[in-house]
Amino acid sequence: MQIKSLISFVVCGVCSAYSVSSFADATDMETANVAIDTKLTFMSDVRTRGISDSLKNPGLKLSVQAAHESGLVALAEIGTASKKQFTQGNGMSMTLAGGYRFGDPEAWHFGTGVAYEMFPGAKFDAPQTFDFDTFTPGNVRSTNYNTSFAVIEIGYGALEARALNVLSQTYRGANTGGVCGAMLQFAVDPQAALACYARGEHGSRGSWLLDIDYKINVSAATTLNLHAGYQKISNFSEADFSDYRIGLTHKHWGYEWNVDWVGTHTKARELYLVQDGDQVRATDNNTIFLSVVKRF
């Protein structure tokens, strides 16, 4: 099992609130408008917080966002995911999110929301304990990769910062079996994995994912996108890591063309390794990836 980072999917839905007119007061609610944005994205690699969710293969994602002029926003998203990473699944990821945003989009603005990310059918079986007397693992249990979050956001103009807190028992399956088990499977020296098991059985509820983004308009059709992120996983400091992204978006022929350089700094790389047949492949490589967005 590999611990991967989370999409800042709520931001997509929340930010779209600014695509409609200014916030309405209570007397305007009866005539309020809803803006719906549907987009299809083709990616050369499905990257979430710098980590590949598609085992570095191309993928698709369909997103539908609804933004009410009162500030209420909602997002539904479906995309592809690797069956070798999200084992026993059907190769899909799904996200549902909702929230509220208020303030001045040109100055201080704020947002709050909740989100749920799921990988239908995906789960893994791993021992949650280790008997140091007999030197054998035990208490094998199934764990899914689904995660629920609370989200808060603060921004000023084009600068956006947000924090996601894990409400579910685990963040993408990060428990003793997932983290310590992956370390035991892939590490050359098992000492770190055994020390992980020695801490007892834990989940990762309460983990924090932090992001900051800034957009710079290079021209009328081109935007420079800057991102930095950090994840702090409760009970498993081995899974803490940081990521960054530098990219350009250019609008032409009715499409959004994107090129991004993504980088990660992981503490325990074995958490980001995947068994692919006879090969072991890493999902945290620094890389350039491309994407094309079509809005409807």
PyMOL commands that set and color helices and strands:
alter all, ss='L'
color gray80, all
select helices_A, chain A and resi 9-19+26-31+176-186+191-198+237-239+269-272
alter helices_A, ss='H'
color red, helices_A
select strands_A, chain A and resi 34-43+47-48+51-52+59-68+72-80+92-103+108-118+123-131+136-144+147-156+159-166+208-217+222-232+241-252+255-266+273-276+279-282+287-295
alter strands_A, ss='S'
color yellow, strands_A
deselect
rebuild
show_as cartoon
